Amino acid sequence: MLKVVQEAINNAVHRAKCECLDIRFNIIEGHILEVTIENTGGQTLDMSKIEKTPGFGLKNMKRRILDSNGEFSIVSIDGGARLRFTCPLSPVQA
């Protein structure tokens, strides 16, 4: 999950030129990690170009989450984008 968060921050800063980055971590029902990353004050994400992007950053982020039995979404917001993903937490071994 760290790689996904790192890539999202990198994209927000270097590609979208965001001015504000909000990262929220939530635990849902004690066993699901939810991460929401919202960047604003930069370039609005053009959703029509997202699947045509030649890079692998977003594709790899999505693959990592789906391979972990999670969910991944990204939407355009005014002046940026909101990326949200969830994934199950592994039980801690004592």
C-alpha positions as semicolon CSV with decimal commas, in nm:
position;residue;x (nm);y (nm);z (nm)
1;M;0,000;0,000;0,000
2;L;0,293;0,230;0,065
3;K;0,392;0,217;-0,303
4;V;0,040;0,323;-0,404
5;V;0,045;0,619;-0,165
6;Q;0,394;0,719;-0,284
7;E;0,289;0,708;-0,649
8;A;-0,027;0,910;-0,579
9;I;0,175;1,179;-0,400
10;N;0,431;1,185;-0,681
11;N;0,156;1,222;-0,945
12;A;-0,017;1,499;-0,751
13;V;0,299;1,701;-0,702
14;H;0,477;1,648;-1,033
15;R;0,195;1,600;-1,283
16;A;-0,103;1,787;-1,141
17;K;0,108;2,058;-0,977
18;C;-0,125;2,055;-0,677
19;E;-0,113;2,318;-0,406
20;C;-0,289;2,113;-0,138
21;L;-0,277;1,741;-0,069
22;D;-0,514;1,575;0,180
23;I;-0,444;1,215;0,278
24;R;-0,687;1,029;0,505
25;F;-0,648;0,681;0,650
26;N;-0,951;0,508;0,801
27;I;-1,008;0,163;0,946
28;I;-1,353;0,032;0,856
29;E;-1,516;-0,231;1,079
30;G;-1,174;-0,315;1,224
31;H;-1,048;-0,503;0,919
32;I;-1,053;-0,281;0,609
33;L;-0,805;-0,003;0,540
34;E;-0,949;0,291;0,346
35;V;-0,713;0,553;0,202
36;T;-0,838;0,871;0,036
37;I;-0,593;1,107;-0,134
38;E;-0,729;1,434;-0,265
39;N;-0,522;1,693;-0,446
40;T;-0,652;2,041;-0,519
41;G;-0,527;2,374;-0,645
42;G;-0,363;2,225;-0,951
43;Q;-0,473;2,081;-1,282
44;T;-0,814;1,916;-1,299
45;L;-0,778;1,551;-1,397
46;D;-0,903;1,485;-1,751
47;M;-1,084;1,152;-1,712
48;S;-1,106;1,103;-2,091
49;K;-0,726;1,075;-2,104
50;I;-0,673;0,859;-1,798
51;E;-0,687;0,519;-1,975
52;K;-0,479;0,651;-2,265
53;T;-0,189;0,763;-2,045
54;P;0,132;0,600;-2,171
55;G;0,282;0,563;-1,822
56;F;0,227;0,274;-1,588
57;G;0,180;0,465;-1,261
58;L;-0,200;0,456;-1,236
59;K;-0,220;0,111;-1,392
60;N;0,029;-0,028;-1,139
61;M;-0,149;0,142;-0,849
62;K;-0,480;-0,014;-0,954
63;R;-0,322;-0,356;-1,011
64;R;-0,157;-0,355;-0,667
65;I;-0,486;-0,278;-0,495
66;L;-0,691;-0,527;-0,695
67;D;-0,425;-0,796;-0,637
68;S;-0,477;-0,734;-0,264
69;N;-0,853;-0,799;-0,298
70;G;-0,921;-0,427;-0,264
71;E;-1,112;-0,162;-0,452
72;F;-0,966;0,134;-0,640
73;S;-1,127;0,448;-0,779
74;I;-1,016;0,783;-0,910
75;V;-1,242;1,077;-0,996
76;S;-1,187;1,426;-1,123
77;I;-1,266;1,715;-0,889
78;D;-1,234;2,088;-0,943
79;G;-0,863;2,165;-0,963
80;G;-0,745;1,809;-0,907
81;A;-0,844;1,450;-0,838
82;R;-0,964;1,218;-0,561
83;L;-0,813;0,871;-0,539
84;R;-0,968;0,621;-0,300
85;F;-0,876;0,265;-0,230
86;T;-0,964;0,001;0,022
87;C;-0,798;-0,326;0,106
88;P;-0,843;-0,590;0,375
89;L;-0,604;-0,579;0,669
90;S;-0,419;-0,897;0,756
91;P;-0,469;-1,025;1,110
92;V;-0,172;-0,957;1,338
93;Q;0,007;-1,274;1,444
94;A;0,088;-1,283;1,816
